[in-house]
Amino acid sequence: MRLKVLTVDDSKTVRIIVKKSFKGFDCEITEAQNGVEGLAMAAKVNPDIILLDITMPVMDGVEMLTKLKSDPALKAIPVIMLTAEAGRENVMKIAKIGVRDYIVKPFKEDVLVDKVSRVVDLRPAGEAAPIQKKIDDPIDILVVDDKPAIISQITEGFGHTPWNVKGVSSTGEAIDYCQKKLPDCIIISLSLPEDAAITLFRIIRSNAKTKYVPLFGLSVKTAVEEQARAQQAGFSTIIHKPIDFEELESKIGKAVNLDASGKYFDMGEGFMTVKLPKSCNAAVVNEVSTYLKAKTSEAVNAGISRIIFDAQNVASLNMDVIKLLLHSMKTCRDLSLKYALTGNDVVVEESKKFEESKDWKFCDSLETAKASI
């Protein structure tokens, strides 16, 4: 899968420099001229990283960054700011909003490449992509935390998966483990004593073997200063305590580039079923949307012309789910595919409260849905 880079800058010259910088890498560069276009493009292409200028017309970089971080579906995208000002006040301002790093203009191409490579995995053009693992394949997660209860909690939280969790309490133990076995993802407590989290981050990033391993910071939500420092250092993302394991699982899946489509899409007996989980938050809806087009095309290519959208497990219907289903049904109509909806009593009743879904007809089981189409 090609790395998607979004560059948002009103200067055509800068956008040309960005494209030229990544010419030798397996990247897809998307451009926007201001913050309004940038937000729209971010929602459309879901980039792996955004290069964002501060000073722009219509909507500047700080406003776009603020809106980006307030959108549940986009807030995890790492951002590197481009600024003409290197002053401490300016840098601290953007760091507090959640920027991953910054580059002062004018800049050299190799500096940009180096900064980006610290955040995402840059692969030279023409290099074969590794075989993509699926969400239900075993992966190795290293947790570095001096609190045994947190390690136990994470181990139990992933108990329903085939993922292997290894917990250690110190920097030394973490380094020893990485020398013996390369983890797929590392979760580091930001509250480790004597600034050990930042020290460990730098050691891991300076080692060629572990340079590209996703690093997650673990922090109490109110510890904003340690989170800002971690983001500035280059942590892939910050996970808040108490841990939302559904969110963490989704973030790890994306960071490790796991194919998570199997959680939602199932094909067999002439049908494709889109299974929506109990908690359909914005992140889940975004994940399903990401796979929808490709999986629908796969179904059509396999000769499948009937699709069931299964909402029997959904705990509560919200506007994000309704928009997803509206888009999905339109896709089916555009492709002349037959479709049906299933839902529980709560979903059926809540659908009547929204203008967009008040006339939807739900089947009470997969068997009934299959019979209806």
Secondary structure, DSSP 8 states (H G I E B T S, - for coil): --EEEEEE-S-HHHHHHHHHHTTTBSEEEEEESSHHHHHHHHHHH--SEEEEESS-SSS-HHHHHHHHHT-TTTTTS-EEEEES---HHHHHHHHHHT-SEEEESS--HHHHHHHHHTTS---BTT-------BTTS--EEEEE-S-HHHHHHHHHHTTTSS-EEEEESSHHHHHHHHHH---SEEEEETT-GGGHHHHHHHHHHHSTTTTTS-EEEEEETT-HHHHHHHHHHT-SEEEEES--HHHHHHHHHHHTT-B-GGGTEEEETTEEEEE--S---HHHHHHHHHHHHHHHHHHHHTT--EEEEEETT-S---HHHHHHHHHHHHHHHHTT-EEEEEE-HHHHHHHTTSTTTTT--EESSHHHHHHH-
